[in-house]
Amino acid sequence: MGTDKNTQSADNFNNYATLLRQIRQRVLLAQHRAIYTANEEMLRMYWDIGGMLQQNLNADGWGKKTLQRLAEDLKNEYSEIKGFTMRNMQYMVQFFNEYNQDLTMVKRSGTTPTKSQTHISQGAITKSPISQFGEYNFTLPIRHLDWTHNLVLMQQVKDIRARYWYMVQSITSHWTTRYLQEAIKLDYYGKHGALANNFTETLPAPEAGEVKAMLKDPYIFDMLTFTDRYNERDVEIGLVRHVEKFLMEMGAGFAFMGRQYHIEVSGDDYYIDILMYNTFLHRYLVIELKDTDFKPEYIGKLNFYCSAVDDTLCRQGDNRTIGLLLCRTKDRIKAEYALRDIHKPIGISDYELGQALPKDFRGSLPTVEEIEKELETNSY
């Protein structure tokens, strides 16, 4: 009788179904958080083990047979853990040599002894690809990817900017390992990251090469993170606030001249989004920021600014002003058409902001943010 009353009471509780759904979602959230935490802890464990192996390799000079024996002993002791194969432990050493302890950046080349920049590959000692990398100031989302994705990127993508781009795409677009491998094979980064420009047509050959080497695609402004909608003015202000990191991302020789830089043409006032000067190439760089995809009409305004800077700011010894249009994304064919008959040297590049990186690991499962949003929706 008491049971019937309890059932009847539950049926009469209008919000019972909502309450049950909320509790289930909260349990699911905890389960996913545990998965994210476990993934990060596993990566840290692999990095630590790779460090132990590297340290002992340097000290004792052991080889393939020792590693094979170690793999067998660990597999016997931890049979439930599948990662203790000889090849996977070779990858752990490479993982240690490539990334810093926080798993946020590549290790700086030249800061560690030559021995510690080696790793075991198929039983041989080879030089780590990180020794080829320069220093980069942006943060890699290593911890937000699973081990398999990280392995593919370590083995198949040596250019660190390309690796960063593939990491971001894998996270934000939920790429499977197989899809990531196919994207690398088809050079998605190369197709995305090719700087659209008319430098060959507008500059002498030596200068065209220098300017192409000076500019990048994409630019990575991960110091800027926006939780809500933003516009180009927000990006401008953010870059000025983080001007040191901004200059590092722009590259060597750049000096910041001003934001909303005022110029006057025929009695009218105009304001350049960002004006810079490169002391190595002796030329101004006019930057226009757009919070949209590329549109052909943007080029006309940038061309106008380059002409105005050439006439009003350039002094003896300065080379022609370069224009750089920064958009969220660009269609390469449209960009090439827009630049075809433009006589000022202009490049068009994409840019990435910190908001592209979720705070939690993303795979085929929903993110913490998505689950929490669902919880909020179901609470009404």
C-alpha positions in Angstrom: 0.0 0.0 0.0 2.9 2.3 0.9 4.5 1.6 -2.4 1.4 2.5 -4.3 1.2 5.8 -2.5 4.9 6.6 -3.4 4.2 5.8 -7.0 1.1 7.9 -7.1 3.0 10.7 -5.4 5.7 10.5 -8.0 3.2 10.5 -10.8 1.5 13.6 -9.4 4.8 15.5 -9.2 4.7 17.5 -12.5 8.4 18.2 -12.7 9.4 14.6 -12.0 10.4 13.8 -15.6 12.5 17.0 -15.8 14.2 16.2 -12.5 15.1 12.7 -13.6 16.5 14.1 -16.9 18.6 16.7 -15.1 20.1 14.0 -12.8 20.9 11.8 -15.7 22.6 14.6 -17.5 24.6 15.5 -14.4 25.8 11.9 -14.1 26.7 12.0 -17.8 28.6 15.2 -17.2 30.6 13.6 -14.4 31.4 10.6 -16.6 32.7 12.8 -19.4 34.7 14.9 -17.0 36.3 11.7 -15.8 37.1 10.7 -19.4 38.7 14.1 -20.1 40.7 13.9 -16.9 41.8 10.4 -17.5 42.9 11.3 -21.0 45.1 14.2 -19.8 46.5 12.0 -17.0 47.4 9.3 -19.5 49.3 11.8 -21.7 51.2 13.1 -18.7 52.1 9.5 -17.7 53.4 8.8 -21.2 55.4 12.0 -21.1 56.9 11.1 -17.7 57.7 7.5 -18.8 59.3 8.9 -21.9 61.5 11.2 -19.8 62.6 8.2 -17.6 63.5 6.2 -20.6 65.4 9.1 -22.2 67.3 9.8 -19.0 68.4 6.1 -18.6 69.2 5.9 -22.3 71.5 8.9 -21.9 73.1 7.5 -18.8 73.5 3.8 -19.7 73.3 3.7 -23.5 71.0 0.7 -23.5 69.3 -0.4 -26.7 66.4 -2.3 -28.3 66.8 -5.5 -26.3 66.5 -3.7 -23.0 63.4 -1.8 -24.2 61.8 -5.1 -25.3 62.4 -6.7 -21.9 61.0 -3.7 -20.2 57.9 -3.8 -22.4 57.3 -7.5 -21.6 57.7 -7.0 -17.8 55.3 -4.0 -17.8 52.7 -5.9 -19.9 52.9 -8.8 -17.5 52.5 -6.6 -14.5 49.8 -4.3 -16.0 48.0 -6.6 -18.3 44.9 -4.3 -18.2 46.9 -1.4 -19.7 47.5 -1.8 -23.4 50.0 1.0 -23.9 53.2 -0.9 -22.8 54.4 -2.2 -26.1 57.9 -1.6 -27.3 56.8 0.6 -30.1 54.5 2.7 -28.0 57.3 3.3 -25.5 59.4 4.5 -28.4 56.7 7.0 -29.1 56.7 8.0 -25.4 60.3 9.0 -25.7 59.5 11.0 -28.8 56.6 12.6 -27.0 58.9 13.6 -24.2 61.5 15.1 -26.5 59.0 17.1 -28.6 56.8 18.7 -25.9 57.3 20.6 -22.6 56.1 19.2 -19.3 52.9 21.2 -19.3 52.1 19.7 -22.7 51.4 23.2 -24.2 54.4 23.9 -26.5 57.3 22.3 -28.3 60.6 22.3 -26.4 62.8 25.1 -27.5 65.5 24.0 -29.8 69.0 24.5 -28.5 68.0 24.5 -24.8 68.7 20.8 -24.2 71.8 18.6 -25.0 72.0 16.9 -28.3 71.5 13.5 -26.7 68.2 14.5 -25.1 67.0 15.6 -28.5 67.2 12.0 -29.8 64.7 9.2 -29.6 64.5 5.5 -30.3 62.9 4.7 -33.7 62.7 1.1 -34.8 65.7 0.3 -32.6 67.9 3.2 -33.8 68.7 6.5 -32.3 67.5 9.4 -34.5 67.3 13.1 -34.1 64.0 14.5 -32.9 62.1 16.7 -35.4 61.7 19.4 -32.8 65.4 20.3 -33.3 64.2 21.8 -36.6 61.5 24.0 -35.1 61.9 27.6 -34.2 60.3 29.2 -31.2 56.6 29.8 -31.3 54.5 31.8 -28.8 51.2 30.1 -29.3 49.8 27.3 -27.1 49.3 23.8 -28.6 46.2 22.0 -27.5 48.1 18.7 -27.0 46.2 17.7 -23.8 42.8 18.1 -25.5 43.6 15.4 -28.1 43.8 11.7 -27.4 47.0 9.7 -27.7 46.2 8.3 -31.2 45.7 11.8 -32.7 48.9 13.0 -31.1 50.8 10.1 -32.5 49.5 10.8 -36.0 50.5 14.4 -35.8 54.0 13.7 -34.3 54.7 11.2 -37.0 53.2 12.9 -40.1 53.2 16.6 -39.5 56.7 18.1 -38.8 55.8 21.8 -39.4 54.6 23.1 -36.1 52.2 25.7 -37.5 50.6 23.0 -39.6 50.5 20.7 -36.6 48.7 23.4 -34.6 46.2 23.9 -37.3 45.4 20.2 -37.6 45.0 20.0 -33.8 42.5 22.8 -33.8 40.5 21.3 -36.7 40.5 17.9 -35.0 39.1 19.4 -31.8 36.6 21.8 -33.2 35.4 19.6 -36.0 35.5 16.3 -34.1 37.8 14.7 -36.6 38.4 11.0 -36.2 42.0 9.6 -36.5 41.2 8.2 -39.9 39.8 11.6 -41.1 42.8 13.4 -39.7 45.2 11.1 -41.6 43.2 11.7 -44.8 43.3 15.4 -44.3 47.0 15.4 -43.8 47.4 13.2 -47.0 45.4 15.7 -49.0 47.3 18.6 -47.5 44.3 20.5 -46.1 46.6 22.8 -44.3 48.5 23.7 -47.4 45.3 24.5 -49.2 43.9 26.5 -46.3 47.1 28.3 -45.3 48.4 29.5 -48.7 48.8 33.3 -48.5 46.9 34.9 -51.3 49.0 37.8 -52.7 50.0 39.7 -55.8 53.7 40.2 -54.7 55.2 38.6 -57.8 53.3 41.0 -60.1 53.8 44.2 -58.0 57.3 43.9 -56.6 60.8 43.1 -58.0 61.7 39.4 -57.6 64.0 39.7 -54.6 61.6 41.9 -52.7 58.6 39.7 -53.5 60.4 36.7 -52.0 61.4 38.7 -48.9 57.8 40.0 -48.3 56.3 36.5 -48.8 58.8 35.2 -46.2 57.8 38.0 -43.9 54.0 37.3 -43.9 52.2 34.2 -42.7 48.9 32.3 -43.2 47.2 31.9 -40.8 48.1 34.3 -38.0 47.5 32.8 -34.6 46.3 35.2 -32.0 45.6 32.7 -29.2 46.2 35.4 -26.6 42.7 36.7 -27.5 39.7 34.7 -26.2 36.1 35.9 -26.6 33.3 34.1 -25.0 30.6 36.2 -26.8 30.3 37.6 -30.2 33.1 40.0 -31.2 34.0 42.4 -34.0 37.2 43.6 -35.6 37.4 46.5 -33.1 37.5 44.0 -30.2 40.4 42.2 -32.0 42.3 45.4 -32.5 42.0 46.4 -28.9 43.0 43.0 -27.7 46.1 42.9 -29.9 47.2 46.3 -28.6 46.8 45.1 -25.0 48.9 42.1 -25.8 51.3 44.0 -28.1 54.4 42.0 -27.1 52.8 38.7 -28.1 51.3 40.4 -31.2 54.8 41.5 -32.3 56.2 38.0 -31.7 53.5 36.5 -33.8 54.0 39.0 -36.6 57.7 38.1 -36.7 61.2 39.7 -36.6 61.7 43.4 -37.3 58.2 44.6 -36.8 57.5 47.9 -34.9 54.0 48.8 -33.8 53.1 52.3 -35.1 49.5 52.6 -34.0 45.9 51.4 -33.9 43.2 53.4 -35.8 46.2 55.3 -37.2 45.0 58.7 -38.6 45.8 59.9 -42.1 44.3 62.8 -44.0 43.6 62.7 -47.7 42.2 65.7 -49.5 40.8 67.2 -46.3 39.1 64.0 -45.2 40.0 61.8 -42.2 40.8 58.1 -42.5 41.8 55.6 -39.9 44.0 52.5 -40.5 43.1 49.5 -38.3 46.8 48.8 -37.5 49.9 50.3 -38.9 53.3 48.6 -38.5 56.8 49.2 -39.9 59.4 46.5 -40.6 62.9 47.7 -39.8 64.6 44.9 -41.8 62.7 45.5 -45.0 62.3 49.3 -44.5 58.6 49.3 -45.4 55.2 50.1 -43.8 52.6 47.3 -43.3 49.0 48.4 -43.4 46.7 45.9 -41.7 43.0 45.8 -42.1 41.1 43.4 -39.8 37.7 41.9 -40.6 35.6 39.7 -38.4 34.0 38.1 -41.5 35.0 35.9 -44.4 36.8 37.6 -47.2 34.9 39.9 -49.5 36.4 41.4 -52.7 35.4 44.9 -51.8 37.8 44.9 -48.8 40.8 45.1 -51.3 39.8 48.5 -52.7 40.0 50.2 -49.3 43.3 48.5 -48.4 44.7 49.6 -51.8 43.7 53.2 -51.1 45.4 53.1 -47.6 48.7 51.7 -49.1 48.7 54.6 -51.7 48.1 57.2 -49.0 50.8 55.8 -46.7 53.3 55.8 -49.6 52.6 59.4 -50.3 52.2 60.8 -46.8 54.4 58.7 -44.5 57.2 57.1 -46.5 60.6 58.8 -46.5 63.7 58.5 -48.5 65.0 54.9 -48.3 61.6 53.4 -47.5 60.3 50.7 -49.8 56.7 50.4 -51.1 54.0 49.9 -48.5 52.5 46.4 -48.1 48.9 45.8 -47.4 47.7 42.8 -45.3 44.0 41.9 -45.0 43.2 39.6 -42.1 39.9 37.7 -42.4 38.4 34.8 -40.5 38.6 32.7 -43.7 39.1 33.3 -47.4 38.1 31.7 -50.7 41.3 31.5 -52.6 39.7 31.9 -56.1 37.8 35.0 -55.0 41.0 36.4 -53.4 43.0 35.8 -56.6 40.4 37.6 -58.7 40.2 40.5 -56.3 44.0 41.0 -56.5 44.5 40.4 -60.2 44.5 44.1 -61.4 45.6 45.7 -58.1 48.9 47.5 -58.4 49.7 47.8 -54.7 51.4 44.8 -53.1 48.7 43.1 -50.9 48.4 39.8 -49.1 45.3 38.2 -47.7 45.6 35.9 -44.7 43.3 34.1 -42.2 43.6 34.5 -38.5 42.9 32.2 -35.5 41.7 33.4 -32.1 41.9 31.6 -28.7 38.2 31.0 -28.8 38.9 28.3 -31.4 40.2 26.1 -28.6 37.7 24.5 -26.3 38.7 24.1 -22.6 38.0 20.4 -22.6 39.0 17.5 -24.7 36.7 16.9 -27.6 36.2 13.7 -29.5 33.1 11.9 -30.7 31.5 12.6 -27.3 29.7 15.9 -26.5 31.7 18.5 -24.8 31.3 19.6 -21.2 30.0 23.0 -22.4 27.3 21.3 -24.6 26.2 19.1 -21.7 26.1 22.1 -19.3 24.1 24.0 -21.8 21.7 21.1 -22.1 21.4 21.1 -18.3 20.5 24.8 -18.3 17.9 24.3 -21.0 16.3 21.5 -19.1 16.1 23.3 -15.9 13.2 25.4 -17.0 
